[in-house]
Amino acid sequence: MAVYLQCVAKRMRGGYKHEHLNILWWVQVVDGKPTKETGFSTHTQLIDFVESSGPQALWCLAAKPGQPGAWVGVQTLGRKKYLQAYRDGRPTEDLLALPDK
């Protein structure tokens, strides 16, 4: 059974780049189908979640229609960790394209 969280909205803090993602809203997905379990988490909580759950724990829909979505990983800038979506091993802007909340 495949279980992961799908990002649905964001709140930024102090800027507009990936390292400024502050809160992400999500819905739990089981076997490719969204469940009724929803919530939100801080970037620190989601970094811990991704690091402990693995590379296919957090998903983001593609910013452009017709493209596949992207798994979200943890990136480091100096000593600061932040979330970054990756498609085919390349960073994407999919998280930044999420609607603001």
Secondary structure, 3 states (H helix, E strand, C coil): CCEEEEEEEEEECCCCCHHHEEEEEEEEEECCEEEEEEEEEEHHHHHHHHHHHCCCCEEECCCCCCCCCEEEEEEEECCEEEEEEEECCEECCCCCCCCEC
